[in-house]
Amino acid sequence: MLILRGAPALSAFRHSKLLEQLKQKVSAVSGLYAEFAHFADVNDVLTSEEQQVLDRLLKYGPSVPVQEPSGRLFLVLPRFGTISPWSS
């Protein structure tokens, strides 16, 4: 299973709004970061050409930070067994 980082999931406006809401509920919250993640179930190691194709398909929107965010991770996923309409 390949796990590929996607674009940031929140606009600056939505980030500020959500961070403020979180701080009202949990005062210890000091920051927030959300990004999309892509999971690719592959049978074999990808060739460099296949990896390039996958990278081109999944590079969209603003670029992700070079350094991975730190802190607690909350992973939000679709319900198990859900099939994306884009999977076929």
C-alpha positions in Angstrom: 0.0 0.0 0.0 1.4 3.3 -1.0 0.5 6.4 1.0 1.0 9.6 -0.9 0.6 13.1 0.5 -1.9 15.3 -1.2 -2.6 19.0 -1.3 -3.5 21.0 1.8 -7.2 20.4 2.6 -8.1 23.8 4.0 -8.1 27.2 2.5 -6.6 30.0 4.7 -10.1 31.2 5.6 -11.4 27.7 6.6 -8.1 27.0 8.5 -8.5 30.2 10.6 -12.2 29.5 11.2 -11.7 25.8 12.2 -8.7 26.7 14.4 -10.7 29.3 16.3 -13.5 26.8 16.8 -11.1 24.2 18.1 -9.4 26.7 20.5 -12.9 27.5 22.0 -13.5 23.8 22.8 -9.9 22.8 23.7 -7.7 25.7 24.8 -4.5 23.7 24.6 -4.8 23.5 20.7 -2.1 25.6 19.3 -2.2 24.7 15.6 -3.9 22.8 12.9 -2.9 21.3 9.6 -5.0 19.2 7.2 -4.0 17.6 3.9 -5.4 15.0 1.6 -3.8 11.6 1.5 -4.0 9.1 -1.3 -3.8 5.3 -0.8 -2.7 3.2 -3.7 -3.0 -0.6 -3.4 -0.4 -1.9 -5.7 0.7 -5.5 -6.4 4.3 -4.8 -7.0 6.9 -2.0 -6.6 6.2 0.7 -9.2 8.6 1.3 -12.0 9.9 4.9 -12.2 7.6 5.5 -15.1 4.6 4.3 -13.2 5.5 6.4 -10.2 5.8 9.5 -12.4 2.4 8.8 -13.9 0.9 8.4 -10.4 2.7 11.6 -9.2 1.3 13.6 -12.1 -2.2 12.4 -11.5 -2.1 13.2 -7.8 -0.3 16.6 -7.9 -3.0 19.3 -7.8 -3.7 22.5 -5.9 -1.2 24.1 -3.6 2.0 22.2 -2.9 2.5 20.4 0.3 5.1 21.6 2.8 8.4 19.9 2.4 8.6 19.0 6.1 5.9 16.7 7.4 3.7 18.3 10.1 4.3 17.2 13.7 1.9 16.7 16.5 -1.1 14.3 16.9 -2.5 12.7 13.8 -6.2 12.3 13.3 -6.9 10.3 10.2 -10.4 10.6 8.7 -11.3 7.9 6.2 -14.4 6.8 4.4 -16.3 3.9 6.0 -14.6 0.5 5.3 -16.0 -1.0 2.1 -16.9 2.3 0.6 -16.0 2.3 -3.1 -15.1 5.6 -4.7 -16.9 6.5 -7.9 -13.5 7.2 -9.3 -12.1 3.7 -8.6 -13.0 2.1 -11.9 
